[in-house]
Every structure is written in structure tokens, then in C-alpha cells.
Amino acid sequence: EDGKEEEKEPSDAQQNGDKEEEEEGKKDDRNINFRFMFNIADGGFTELHTLWQNEERAAMSSGKIYDIWHRRHDYWLLAGIVTHGYARWQDIQNDPRYVILNEPFKSEIHKGNYLEMKNKFLARRFKASGRSRAGSGLESFPSCTSQLLEQALVIEEQLRRAAYLNMTQDPSHPAMALNARLAEVECLAESHQHLSKESLAGNKPANAVLHKVLNQLEELLSDMKADVTRLPSMLSRIPPVAARLQMSERSILSRLATRGGDPAAQGSFGSAQIFNNNFGPNFRGPGPGGIVNYSQMPLGPYVTGR
């Protein structure tokens, strides 16, 4: 009996060991499947997401997740700006919480203008001056497009405010006719693309229908050409987005930098008097309803969606 008990003990220990290994394996799987989620919902109005895709592809394929600047670095850059303030690049880099921002610059540490180079990149990444980085020697960094983090955040906030106010484009506006005709052209061409093959195969009814479709497409394209000619003068009469939302870009940035429950941020993000005169905080939204007060609107987070 003692022998049987001794035999059971190692088997139990073995089972426990197997369970521990399985649990560790599950943990490893969870770590492997973990994906960093951060997004700026700019509605495709900037090149930010195209840039992110290219950067992440380069980082993943090379295995240099921290050495090549991509979406993850932008998240921590924004977090550093919220913590230390705009243009406090040295404070952000010295903060151990944002050490990831220093990783892409390690190969350039021997250069004399190392610190200046880092600060300029961070400033351009956020403010997006639009100047190319050609010849800088930093292969880890892409050229900065004219619309990056700050502009994407502004557009995200503008889209959120437009949705909050239920603002939509007037379907009767002449500019919308061009969009409607384009959709009609795409639908007509896609739904009848099989006719060309049938017509070439000698199908006479298909050939007759194909000619009718081509005539319709020709008329639509002619109308679109006329719409495009009138488009510049029509668009020039549309008020700017900031005017329609009754909020300047500066005040949007001030709001983005304000934490929930805190008073409006001052300093670099603060609203200047020049904007206060042009854009009041209250205005009447479209449709029935009273005055809309933006101060009552909930703040939007930096992290949106997944």
C-alpha cells in the first residue's frame, strides 16, 4: 500500500507540473495575441493612417518594434505632451515613463546634434510642418506628411462635434449632385460590366443593352464635367468648418488638452483673445432646438475605438 501511495504521488506531481506548463503556455499565447490598440478617427482626411500602416509593416517585418517609430510611439508622445505640455520635448524624453520615445534615436547618439535632432523630429511629428526628412540619415523615420497628429486630432474633434450637433450636408446643395452622379456612374458600370464579354461573344441583345448603358454613362459624365466646372465657385461660398462649428482650431486644441473636470488649459493650448472675438461659445444648431453650449458637451478621449 505504501508503494502504491508513493506511485500516486509522482503521478500527481506530474499532473500538477503539466497544468503549470499549460497555464504558462496560455499566458504566452495571450502575450503573443496581444495587440496595441490606439486610433485617431480622422475620417480619412489626413495621411496619418497610411503612414501608420507603412511604419507598422516595416517595424513588424524587421522585428524592430521599438526601434522604428510607429503608432505606439505616437501614443506615448501624446501622453507625454498631456503630462508635460507642448514643446517640453526634453522633459518628455527624460521621463522614464516615456523611455520608448528614445529607442529610435539610439543609432544616432554619436552625432553632435543628437538632442537637437530628436527635439526637431518630435516637434515635426506633432505639428507636422510638411518638410521632408530627406538626407537626415534616420532610416527609422518616414518623411513627415503635412497632416499628422495635431491635425488628425483636430479633425477627429470636428467630426465628433458635427455628429453631436447632428450636422449633415444639405442634399439639395449643388456640390452633392456631383457626388450622387459619381455613385450612379459606379453603380451603372459595375452592374453591367458583364455585357462587354457577352457582346464580344456575339450576343445581339446584350450588345443593344451595352450601347444604351454607354450612352447613359456618357450623359452622366457630361453632367459631372459641368458640375466640376461650377464646383470652385460653389465651394468658395461655403463657410469654413471652424465657422460652421463656431469653434476655432486653437480652442479645439485647448479642449483636447483639458482633462475631464479640469478648467480650460492655458499656455500653448489656451484660446487667444483673437479667437474669442470671432467665435462665440454659443450658437444655434441646425433644425429645431435652443442654443448649443459646447462647454456642456462631454470631452473626447485621445484613444478612440479600438
C-alpha positions in Angstrom: 0.0 0.0 0.0 2.8 2.4 0.8 4.3 1.6 -2.6 1.1 2.4 -4.3 0.8 5.8 -2.4 4.4 6.6 -3.5 3.5 5.7 -7.1 0.5 8.1 -6.9 2.5 11.0 -5.6 4.8 11.4 -8.6 1.9 11.0 -11.0 0.0 13.8 -9.1 3.1 15.9 -9.2 3.5 15.2 -12.9 -0.1 16.3 -13.5 0.4 19.4 -11.5 3.5 20.2 -13.5 1.6 19.6 -16.7 -1.1 22.0 -15.5 1.5 24.6 -14.7 3.1 24.3 -18.1 -0.3 24.6 -19.7 -1.1 27.7 -17.8 2.3 29.2 -18.7 1.6 28.3 -22.3 -1.7 30.0 -22.2 -0.1 33.1 -20.7 2.5 33.1 -23.5 -0.3 32.8 -26.1 -2.1 35.7 -24.6 1.0 37.8 -24.7 1.6 36.8 -28.4 -2.0 37.6 -29.3 -2.0 41.0 -27.5 -2.3 43.9 -29.9 -1.6 47.5 -29.1 -4.9 49.4 -29.7 -4.8 53.2 -30.4 -6.6 55.2 -33.0 -7.3 58.7 -34.1 -10.6 58.8 -36.0 -9.7 61.4 -38.6 -12.2 60.1 -41.1 -9.5 59.6 -43.7 -9.0 63.4 -44.1 -5.2 63.0 -43.4 -2.5 60.6 -44.4 -1.9 59.5 -40.8 -3.4 56.0 -41.1 -1.5 55.3 -44.4 1.7 56.4 -42.6 0.9 54.2 -39.6 0.3 51.2 -41.8 3.6 51.6 -43.6 5.5 52.2 -40.4 3.9 49.2 -38.6 4.6 47.0 -41.6 8.3 48.0 -41.5 8.5 47.5 -37.7 6.8 44.1 -37.8 8.8 42.7 -40.7 12.1 43.8 -39.3 11.3 42.8 -35.7 12.3 46.3 -34.5 9.0 47.1 -32.7 10.6 49.8 -30.6 13.4 50.9 -32.9 11.2 52.1 -35.8 8.8 54.9 -35.0 5.1 54.0 -35.5 1.7 54.2 -33.9 2.8 53.1 -30.4 5.4 55.8 -30.2 2.8 58.4 -31.3 0.5 57.3 -28.4 3.3 57.8 -25.8 4.3 61.1 -27.4 0.8 62.4 -27.0 0.7 61.1 -23.4 4.0 62.9 -22.8 2.5 66.2 -24.2 -0.5 65.8 -22.0 1.7 65.3 -18.9 4.5 67.8 -19.5 2.9 70.3 -22.0 3.6 71.1 -25.6 7.2 71.7 -26.8 8.6 70.3 -23.5 10.4 67.7 -25.5 13.4 67.3 -23.2 11.2 66.8 -20.2 9.2 64.2 -22.1 12.4 62.3 -23.1 13.8 62.4 -19.6 10.6 61.0 -18.1 11.2 57.2 -17.5 7.6 56.5 -18.4 8.2 57.6 -22.0 11.6 55.9 -22.5 10.2 54.2 -25.6 10.5 57.6 -27.4 14.3 57.4 -27.2 14.6 54.0 -28.7 14.5 55.0 -32.4 17.3 57.5 -31.8 19.9 55.1 -30.3 21.8 54.6 -33.5 22.3 58.4 -33.8 23.6 59.1 -30.3 27.2 59.6 -31.6 26.2 62.6 -33.6 26.9 66.1 -32.3 23.4 67.4 -33.0 21.7 64.3 -31.4 19.5 66.2 -28.9 18.5 68.9 -31.4 17.7 66.2 -34.0 15.4 64.4 -31.5 13.6 67.6 -30.5 13.0 68.6 -34.1 11.6 65.2 -35.0 9.2 65.2 -32.1 8.0 68.8 -32.9 7.5 67.9 -36.6 5.8 64.7 -35.7 3.2 66.5 -33.7 2.9 69.8 -35.5 3.7 68.4 -39.0 5.5 71.2 -40.7 5.3 69.3 -44.0 9.0 69.4 -44.7 10.7 66.2 -45.8 13.4 64.5 -43.8 15.4 63.5 -46.9 19.1 63.3 -46.2 18.6 63.3 -42.4 20.2 59.8 -42.1 17.4 58.5 -40.0 16.1 55.5 -41.9 13.9 54.6 -39.0 11.7 57.7 -39.6 9.4 58.3 -42.5 9.1 61.7 -44.1 6.6 63.8 -42.1 3.4 64.5 -44.1 1.7 67.8 -44.0 -1.1 66.4 -41.8 -0.1 64.5 -38.7 -1.0 64.1 -35.1 -2.3 67.6 -34.2 -4.3 68.0 -37.4 -5.7 64.5 -37.2 -6.8 65.2 -33.6 -8.4 68.5 -34.6 -10.3 66.8 -37.4 -11.4 64.0 -35.1 -12.8 66.6 -32.7 -14.5 68.5 -35.5 -16.2 65.3 -36.8 -17.3 64.4 -33.2 -18.8 67.9 -32.7 -20.6 67.7 -36.1 -22.1 64.4 -35.1 -23.0 65.8 -31.7 -24.9 68.7 -33.4 -26.4 66.3 -36.0 -24.9 68.4 -38.7 -25.2 66.9 -42.2 -24.6 68.2 -45.7 -27.7 69.6 -47.4 -28.6 67.0 -50.1 -30.0 69.8 -52.2 -26.7 71.6 -52.3 -25.2 71.7 -55.9 -22.0 70.1 -54.6 -23.9 67.0 -53.6 -25.2 66.5 -57.2 -21.6 65.6 -58.2 -21.3 63.0 -55.5 -24.7 61.5 -56.4 -23.8 61.3 -60.1 -20.4 59.7 -59.3 -22.2 57.0 -57.3 -24.6 56.4 -60.2 -21.8 56.0 -62.6 -20.0 53.5 -60.4 -23.2 51.5 -59.9 -24.1 51.5 -63.6 -20.7 50.5 -64.7 -20.3 47.7 -62.1 -23.8 46.2 -62.6 -23.3 46.0 -66.4 -19.7 45.0 -66.7 -20.6 41.5 -67.9 -22.3 43.0 -71.1 -18.9 43.7 -72.8 -18.0 40.0 -72.8 -21.4 38.9 -74.0 -21.4 41.5 -76.7 -18.0 40.3 -77.9 -19.3 36.8 -77.9 -21.9 37.8 -80.5 -24.9 38.3 -78.2 -27.0 40.9 -80.0 -29.5 41.7 -77.2 -26.5 42.2 -74.9 -24.9 44.4 -77.5 -28.0 46.6 -77.7 -28.2 47.0 -73.9 -24.5 47.8 -73.8 -24.9 50.7 -76.2 -27.7 52.1 -74.1 -25.6 51.8 -70.9 -22.7 53.5 -72.6 -25.0 56.4 -73.7 -26.2 56.7 -70.1 -22.6 56.8 -68.9 -21.7 59.4 -71.5 -24.6 61.7 -70.4 -23.7 61.3 -66.7 -20.0 62.1 -67.3 -21.0 65.1 -69.3 -23.2 66.3 -66.4 -20.3 65.7 -64.0 -17.9 67.7 -66.2 -20.4 70.6 -65.9 -20.7 70.2 -62.2 -16.9 70.2 -61.8 -16.7 73.5 -63.7 -19.1 75.1 -61.3 -17.6 73.5 -58.2 -14.9 76.1 -57.3 -17.3 79.0 -57.1 -19.8 76.9 -55.1 -17.2 75.8 -52.6 -15.9 79.3 -52.1 -19.3 80.3 -50.8 -19.4 77.6 -48.2 -18.3 78.9 -44.7 -15.2 77.4 -43.2 -15.5 74.4 -41.0 -14.4 76.4 -37.9 -17.1 79.0 -38.6 -19.8 76.3 -39.1 -18.8 74.6 -35.8 -18.4 78.0 -34.1 -15.1 76.9 -32.7 -11.6 77.8 -33.7 -8.8 75.3 -34.1 -7.0 76.8 -31.1 -9.9 76.3 -28.8 -10.3 72.7 -30.1 -6.7 72.1 -29.1 -7.3 73.7 -25.8 -10.2 71.3 -25.2 -8.2 68.3 -26.3 -5.5 69.2 -23.8 -8.1 69.6 -20.9 -8.7 66.7 -18.7 -12.2 65.8 -17.5 -13.3 68.1 -14.7 -10.3 70.4 -15.1 -10.6 74.1 -16.1 -9.7 75.0 -19.7 -5.9 74.6 -20.3 -3.9 77.7 -20.6 -0.5 78.4 -22.1 0.4 77.0 -25.5 -3.0 75.4 -25.9 -5.0 78.2 -24.4 -7.6 80.1 -26.5 -6.3 83.6 -27.5 -8.5 86.7 -27.4 -8.4 87.0 -31.2 -10.4 83.8 -31.4 -12.8 84.7 -28.6 -14.0 87.7 -30.6 -14.6 85.7 -33.8 -16.2 82.6 -32.4 -18.6 82.7 -29.5 -19.2 79.6 -27.3 -22.9 79.5 -28.0 -24.8 79.3 -31.3 -28.0 77.9 -32.6 -27.6 74.4 -34.2 -29.5 73.3 -37.3 -33.1 72.3 -37.0 -35.4 72.9 -34.0 -33.8 73.5 -30.7 -32.2 76.1 -28.5 -28.7 77.4 -28.2 -25.9 74.9 -28.1 -23.3 75.3 -25.5 -20.0 73.4 -26.2 -18.9 73.6 -22.6 -21.7 71.1 -21.8 -20.5 68.7 -24.4 -18.5 65.7 -23.0 -14.8 65.7 -23.7 -13.4 63.3 -26.3 -10.6 61.0 -25.4 -7.3 60.6 -27.1 -7.9 56.9 -27.5 -11.0 56.3 -29.7 -12.4 53.0 -30.8 -10.0 50.0 -30.8 
